[in-house]
Amino acid sequence: MGSLADFQNEIYLNGLGDVLPELPTDLTALEHLARQRLTPEAFGYVAGSAGTESTARANREAFERRRIVPRMLRDVAVRDLSVELFGQTLPSPVLLGPIGVLTIVHPEGELAVARAAAAQGVPMVLSTAASHSMEQVADANGDGPRWFQLYWSKDRDVVASFLARAKASGYTALVVTLDTHTLGWRPRDLDKAYLPFLRGIGVANYFTDPAFQKAVGGSIDDSNRDAAILRWATTFGDPSLSWDDLAFLRDYWDGPILLKGIQHPDDAWRAVDAGMDGVVVSNHGGRQVDGAIGSLDALPGVVGAVGDRTTVLFDSGIRTGPDVIKALALGAQAVLLARPYAYGLALAGEAGVRHVIRCLLAELEIAMALTGTTRLSELTPDLLASG
């Protein structure tokens, strides 16, 4: 396998034949282009965050405050970005984080993402709120690595059924999102009165689920579609969940379980004590609580509390290769990339997602070499300075 950084040379060589990249290689430029392409409702749903969106800004400000201090003459001719997670060796420390309702940005939605992820060897974390069923996405993903993200429904039969289906479809790890038992206050969506689920988008896993169908009296069609959507709305999240409920998951899932949404060290401790296999430091990209701590600011405390006891992943705010370096230097073992690949999907479908992945990984490898590091274990806090 060639270097991930070879993508840079590929671009330059294509330029000799007057072939330019279809999309910008600065992934932060994709949001502006996606705004022009998508409907206001679809763009607002993907790009928007809670309240004044101060948490989303805090995510990026946390990255900006930390600056990389490059080191020289360290023989960086050969680089290795591989990482082992739960017994599986991955080519890079990047996963595609869960984003639901992706058909609002492109008709192929999660299917295109699954194909792109498999082609690049990057794990896809499929959202419960996908526009296509987990079985369809698994077929599109083929032999690619894939995890399943769970929104914990009030209907325990549906939860158990989801986990059985995910296991049967080759999803190897379970990511349980804790911070969305109730939707956050999102003005961009509220001002448009736009919630895709109420239009039958993002409920494919529910509508194809035997336990959910049983609850609404049979297979879902036009005759009971409204009742099915109402059932979804009244059972989607369960705000009564407590730490004691985690035992339920172990009854139905025998693989790794990670809790997503952890920001406080004490919660990380409780996750480990409850027998969970990992945590994802995340504030849901700023979509749930306005005025919350930036995810990168929360990372050191969590790593300090449980980093030697469990797997710590990072989510919320990753946009560039150097962002990945900063998160790993602060103790994360891998990161979840989200909005940029959704924008790539919106702009160019599967090819757009592949472009985003290749750009991020090429920039990551090049930035590592230029900082004087050749493997992930060399990314330590002393590589960073406060700006």
ABEGO torsion letter per residue (X at the ends): XBBAAAAAAAAAAAAAAGBBBABBABAAAAAAAAAAABBAAAAAAAABBBEAGAAAAAAAAAAAABBBBBBBGAGAABBBABBBBGGBBBABABBBBBBBGAAAABAAEAAAAAAAAAAAGBBBBBBAABABBAAAAAAAAEABBBBBBBBBBABAAAAAAAAAAAAAAGBABBBBBAAAABBBBBAAAAAAGBBAAAAGBGAAAAAABAAAAAAAGEBBBAAAAAAAAAAAAAAABBAABBAAAAAAAAAABABBBBBBGBABAAAAAAAAAAGBABBBBBAGGGAABBGBBBAAAAAAAAAAAAAAABBBBBBGGBABAAAAAAAAAAGBABBBBBAAAAAAAAAAEAAAAAAAAAAAAAAAAAAAAAAGBABAAABBAAABBBX
